Every structure is written in structure tokens, then in C-alpha cells.
Amino acid sequence: MIKTEFSRAVCLFAALTLFAFAACNRTAGPPPPLAVEQIPAEMEKVYGKATQEDKDMVGRLNSALQNTDYPAAYQFVQALCNTPVATKEQRMTSVRAMLTITSLLQTAQAQGDQNAAAVLSFQKRNR
């Protein structure tokens, strides 16, 4: 009986140790944002085999970025983030692009862009 209790205690300790090590290996914080000039190429690359609708959305996103229309770019990248059939790589690239575009919106807002301010305000209200 003592051996059984001792064995259980050892197994429990081993399991807790494994869980602790697994928890320590997780990455902390958000992924790094993409440089704005890298977004078009990265999005084209990861969405190369996506549905035509997603490829079109990537094209509109890239066009909005080229025209510095950050409110529109934000809407397109958000739609890509919410695509139910996106792969893990597509989602991660979209999230990284969204971080960059959010930063661009914040800079535009600081420079007096009312459209950027409206998008950021809407984003805060609807989290």
C-alpha cells in the first residue's frame, strides 16, 4: 500500500513537471509585425493556393496599402483574419499584417487623419 501511494506521488510529480515544462515553452506576447513593404509579397505567398475570393481580398489589401488607404487595408486584412478556412500560416501572416496596419492607422490618426481615427475608434468599441 505504501508502494502504491509512493508510485502515485512520483507519477503525479512527473506529470506536473512535464506540464510545467510544456507551459514554459509557449511564446509570450503577440507575433512580430511585418514591415509594411513585406506585406504584399508575404500575403501573396501564403495565399497563393487559397480560394479565389481570398486571393481577390489579398489583391485589394495590397492595392489599399499601395494607395496608403489604411482604413480600407485594415478592413481587408480583418476579413482575411476571419476567413474560416484559413491555414495557420495564413492567419499568422494576416495577424502580423494587421499589427502593422494598426500601427499605420495610429500614425495617420496622430497626423490628423479622421478616417483613421474613426477606424480605431470603431475597433476599440467592438472588441
BAFI-3210 file (N, C-alpha, C; in Angstrom, 3 decimals, decimal comma, padded with zeros to 6 digits):
// residues 127
n [1|2|3|4|5|6|7|8|9|10|11|12|13|14|15|16|17|18|19|20|21|22|23|24|25|26|27|28|29|30|31|32|33|34|35|36|37|38|39|40|41|42|43|44|45|46|47|48|49|50|51|52|53|54|55|56|57|58|59|60|61|62|63|64|65|66|67|68|69|70|71|72|73|74|75|76|77|78|79|80|81|82|83|84|85|86|87|88|89|90|91|92|93|94|95|96|97|98|99|100|101|102|103|104|105|106|107|108|109|110|111|112|113|114|115|116|117|118|119|120|121|122|123|124|125|126|127]
n.u [000,814|001,917|003,859|002,243|001,041|003,326|004,231|002,132|002,437|004,949|004,406|002,472|004,013|005,864|004,137|003,157|005,549|006,165|003,987|004,559|006,973|006,049|004,320|006,122|007,402|005,850|005,293|005,543|003,412|002,341|002,719|005,538|005,166|004,771|007,011|005,889|006,514|006,924|004,513|002,787|004,195|004,480|001,788|000,841|002,369|001,569|-001,137|-001,267|-002,347|-004,944|-008,555|-010,251|-011,675|-010,356|-007,843|-008,508|-009,194|-006,706|-005,431|-006,907|-006,243|-003,465|-003,530|-004,819|-002,884|-000,815|-001,915|-001,912|-004,241|-005,151|-007,403|-009,099|-007,343|-007,127|-009,718|-009,747|-007,651|-008,614|-010,873|-009,575|-008,314|-010,491|-011,398|-012,876|-011,642|-008,924|-005,437|-003,074|-000,680|-001,554|-003,313|-001,517|000,221|-001,619|-002,419|000,002|000,285|-001,958|-001,226|000,783|-000,676|-002,482|-000,723|000,074|-002,358|-002,615|-000,497|-001,354|-003,677|-002,586|-001,531|-003,716|-005,636|-008,891|-010,395|-008,787|-008,832|-011,535|-011,730|-010,036|-011,387|-013,816|-012,825|-011,946|-014,366|-015,677|-014,404]
n.v [-001,182|001,259|001,429|001,764|004,257|005,827|005,440|006,624|009,266|009,889|009,616|011,624|013,881|013,761|014,150|016,738|018,152|017,781|019,153|021,713|022,274|022,190|024,372|026,443|026,633|028,018|030,732|034,108|036,915|038,957|038,099|039,223|042,303|042,640|044,207|047,032|047,109|044,447|043,179|042,880|040,894|038,740|038,154|037,437|035,163|033,341|033,107|031,965|029,504|029,702|030,229|031,742|033,974|034,763|035,322|037,495|039,287|039,637|040,938|043,338|044,289|044,698|046,664|048,738|049,276|050,167|052,522|053,953|053,795|053,216|052,715|051,167|049,065|047,943|046,911|044,928|043,201|042,399|040,975|038,858|037,705|036,650|034,619|031,519|029,195|029,531|028,765|027,952|029,319|031,301|032,729|033,628|035,272|037,165|038,272|039,400|041,301|042,826|043,950|045,691|047,385|048,479|049,980|051,798|053,088|054,328|056,143|057,712|058,744|060,316|062,282|063,654|062,397|061,805|059,611|057,429|057,742|057,222|054,510|053,315|054,065|052,687|050,100|049,890|050,115|047,804|045,488]
n.w [000,000|000,736|-001,214|-003,473|-002,990|-002,932|-005,571|-006,978|-006,111|-007,185|-009,921|-010,197|-009,551|-011,684|-013,862|-013,323|-013,518|-016,239|-017,403|-016,486|-017,828|-020,453|-020,466|-020,121|-022,536|-024,326|-026,549|-025,639|-025,711|-028,548|-032,080|-034,072|-035,873|-039,456|-041,733|-043,518|-046,236|-046,760|-046,602|-049,011|-050,604|-048,790|-048,183|-050,722|-051,076|-048,972|-049,463|-051,923|-052,732|-052,001|-051,849|-054,643|-053,883|-051,521|-052,600|-054,204|-052,191|-050,998|-053,101|-053,133|-050,605|-050,917|-052,900|-051,513|-049,573|-051,221|-052,109|-049,817|-048,290|-045,467|-043,731|-045,425|-046,002|-043,481|-043,111|-045,117|-044,320|-041,877|-042,656|-043,921|-041,733|-040,454|-042,070|-042,374|-043,383|-043,394|-043,279|-040,649|-041,124|-042,903|-041,245|-039,260|-040,744|-041,638|-039,186|-038,360|-040,381|-039,792|-037,347|-038,182|-039,895|-038,100|-036,569|-038,536|-038,919|-036,429|-036,549|-038,701|-037,575|-035,534|-037,104|-037,849|-039,486|-040,030|-040,915|-040,251|-037,487|-037,016|-037,716|-035,807|-033,488|-033,838|-033,789|-031,106|-029,747|-030,494|-029,608]
ca.u [000,000|002,811|004,486|001,249|000,929|004,590|004,219|001,188|003,043|006,020|003,755|001,858|005,104|006,389|003,149|003,165|006,800|006,015|003,072|005,259|007,910|005,270|003,805|007,232|007,867|004,945|005,790|004,825|003,115|001,873|003,785|006,109|004,507|005,511|007,342|004,841|006,935|006,918|003,147|002,271|004,853|004,148|000,385|000,751|002,995|000,792|-002,476|-001,101|-003,214|-006,223|-009,711|-010,182|-012,205|-009,279|-006,808|-009,015|-009,105|-005,286|-005,177|-007,484|-005,413|-002,210|-003,846|-005,085|-001,593|-000,072|-002,543|-001,901|-005,608|-005,031|-008,703|-009,539|-006,414|-007,497|-010,929|-009,411|-006,845|-009,503|-011,668|-008,708|-008,115|-011,731|-011,763|-012,958|-010,834|-007,524|-004,458|-002,382|000,290|-002,310|-003,794|-000,382|000,672|-002,665|-002,339|001,204|-000,034|-002,917|-000,473|001,451|-001,676|-002,977|000,303|-000,030|-003,570|-002,327|000,348|-002,212|-004,558|-001,778|-001,306|-004,987|-006,498|-010,154|-010,821|-008,002|-009,362|-012,829|-011,495|-009,507|-012,468|-014,721|-012,122|-011,955|-015,740|-016,195|-013,511]
ca.v [000,000|002,408|001,488|002,289|005,691|006,424|005,414|007,667|010,572|010,073|009,846|012,946|014,847|013,725|014,771|018,179|018,675|017,836|020,260|022,977|022,489|022,481|025,738|027,390|026,709|028,825|032,065|035,145|038,125|038,849|037,874|040,495|042,837|042,617|045,525|047,370|046,749|042,990|042,653|042,344|039,647|037,675|037,784|036,707|033,853|032,423|032,925|031,507|028,352|029,960|030,385|032,939|035,086|035,217|035,927|038,823|040,115|039,974|041,958|044,609|044,718|045,232|047,909|049,752|049,647|050,940|053,846|054,414|053,813|052,304|052,226|050,065|047,948|047,322|046,117|043,746|042,258|041,853|039,948|037,696|037,077|035,974|033,585|030,262|028,108|029,951|027,907|028,585|030,254|032,442|033,516|034,285|036,356|038,193|038,945|040,235|042,440|043,666|044,726|046,773|048,321|049,205|050,988|052,837|053,859|055,175|057,234|058,582|059,442|061,344|063,347|064,319|061,659|061,491|058,258|056,517|057,872|056,550|053,062|052,943|054,221|051,575|048,902|049,881|049,887|046,474|044,374]
ca.w [000,000|000,766|-002,539|-004,399|-002,741|-003,366|-007,038|-007,420|-005,850|-008,168|-011,225|-010,149|-009,630|-013,047|-014,749|-013,076|-014,060|-017,698|-017,723|-016,235|-018,930|-021,666|-020,339|-020,240|-023,920|-025,143|-026,846|-024,906|-026,450|-029,927|-033,055|-034,530|-037,071|-040,719|-042,290|-044,484|-047,595|-046,886|-046,558|-050,275|-051,013|-047,833|-048,355|-051,992|-050,894|-048,137|-050,030|-053,306|-053,015|-051,332|-052,736|-055,480|-053,084|-050,643|-053,458|-054,563|-050,994|-050,867|-054,119|-052,667|-049,475|-051,453|-053,594|-050,492|-048,984|-052,224|-052,161|-048,429|-047,768|-044,342|-043,265|-046,295|-045,793|-042,210|-043,340|-045,909|-043,535|-040,856|-043,331|-044,126|-040,414|-040,066|-043,031|-041,612|-043,947|-043,473|-042,625|-039,533|-041,701|-043,425|-040,102|-038,604|-041,621|-041,596|-037,879|-038,383|-041,241|-039,080|-036,364|-038,911|-040,397|-036,929|-036,261|-039,575|-038,611|-035,273|-037,026|-039,503|-036,643|-034,873|-038,080|-038,110|-040,421|-039,366|-041,278|-039,414|-036,128|-036,968|-037,736|-034,494|-032,507|-034,077|-033,342|-029,649|-029,274|-030,869|-029,224]
c.u [000,863|003,500|003,526|001,110|002,191|004,658|003,283|001,792|004,142|005,425|003,116|002,915|005,672|005,431|003,122|004,426|006,719|005,092|003,746|006,239|007,173|004,749|004,911|007,699|006,959|005,546|004,918|004,588|002,682|003,044|004,348|005,368|005,402|005,881|006,345|005,234|006,970|005,508|002,681|002,889|004,491|002,702|000,182|001,283|002,081|-000,624|-002,415|-002,030|-004,585|-007,353|-009,559|-010,677|-011,121|-008,155|-007,225|-008,907|-007,647|-004,918|-005,712|-006,697|-004,131|-002,423|-004,097|-003,784|-000,790|-000,603|-002,581|-003,313|-005,667|-006,376|-009,225|-008,645|-006,761|-008,732|-010,604|-008,618|-007,685|-010,384|-010,838|-008,450|-009,329|-012,191|-011,763|-012,055|-009,349|-006,627|-003,813|-001,392|-000,404|-002,802|-002,648|000,116|-000,343|-002,631|-001,124|000,981|-000,993|-002,206|000,215|000,444|-002,287|-001,994|000,271|-001,261|-003,330|-001,459|-000,488|-003,160|-003,808|-001,501|-002,609|-005,913|-007,761|-010,656|-010,073|-008,521|-010,690|-012,663|-010,985|-010,555|-013,461|-014,111|-012,182|-013,341|-016,200|-015,257|-014,233]
c.v [001,253|002,563|002,105|003,804|006,426|006,494|006,484|009,057|010,877|010,361|011,234|014,034|014,907|014,403|016,283|018,831|018,800|018,978|021,603|023,286|022,831|023,916|026,766|027,573|027,533|030,198|033,094|036,340|037,877|038,568|039,217|040,998|042,684|044,041|045,799|046,976|045,241|042,412|042,122|041,004|038,493|037,212|037,005|035,285|032,904|032,189|032,443|030,371|028,498|030,026|031,669|034,167|035,654|035,872|037,332|039,789|040,539|041,051|043,315|045,174|045,366|046,550|049,040|050,206|050,513|052,368|054,527|054,639|052,804|051,869|051,064|048,848|047,203|046,428|044,833|042,733|041,647|040,753|038,683|036,970|036,249|034,911|032,226|029,138|028,455|028,946|028,666|029,630|031,495|033,330|034,287|035,455|037,489|038,969|039,865|041,474|043,391|044,514|045,921|047,830|049,116|050,298|052,127|053,707|054,808|056,371|058,225|059,379|060,577|062,523|063,996|063,622|061,199|060,092|057,211|056,556|057,138|055,030|052,598|053,043|053,063|050,275|048,797|049,559|048,452|045,325|043,330]
c.w [000,000|-000,580|-003,554|-004,234|-003,187|-004,893|-007,590|-007,239|-006,860|-009,546|-011,281|-010,270|-011,048|-014,024|-014,575|-013,631|-015,577|-018,118|-017,530|-017,365|-020,222|-021,629|-020,521|-021,676|-024,817|-025,369|-026,137|-025,815|-027,880|-030,874|-033,517|-035,769|-038,293|-041,102|-043,412|-045,911|-047,822|-046,994|-047,907|-050,670|-050,087|-047,998|-049,651|-051,823|-050,118|-048,664|-051,487|-053,687|-052,356|-052,356|-053,542|-054,723|-052,155|-051,439|-053,886|-053,387|-050,763|-051,883|-053,708|-051,489|-049,982|-052,185|-052,588|-049,832|-049,946|-052,291|-050,790|-047,870|-046,618|-043,751|-044,122|-046,103|-044,511|-042,390|-044,102|-045,099|-042,420|-041,457|-043,560|-042,811|-040,009|-041,053|-042,329|-042,136|-044,048|-042,747|-041,472|-040,052|-042,263|-042,296|-039,447|-039,446|-041,623|-040,284|-037,844|-039,254|-040,536|-038,023|-037,019|-039,346|-039,241|-036,522|-037,272|-039,350|-037,438|-035,669|-037,837|-038,608|-035,956|-035,796|-038,521|-039,080|-039,688|-039,698|-040,441|-037,981|-035,986|-036,940|-036,375|-033,397|-032,618|-033,557|-031,821|-029,098|-029,487|-030,564|-028,477]
res [m|i|k|t|e|f|s|r|a|v|c|l|f|a|a|l|t|l|f|a|f|a|a|c|n|r|t|a|g|p|p|p|p|l|a|v|e|q|i|p|a|e|m|e|k|v|y|g|k|a|t|q|e|d|k|d|m|v|g|r|l|n|s|a|l|q|n|t|d|y|p|a|a|y|q|f|v|q|a|l|c|n|t|p|v|a|t|k|e|q|r|m|t|s|v|r|a|m|l|t|i|t|s|l|l|q|t|a|q|a|q|g|d|q|n|a|a|a|v|l|s|f|q|k|r|n|r]
***
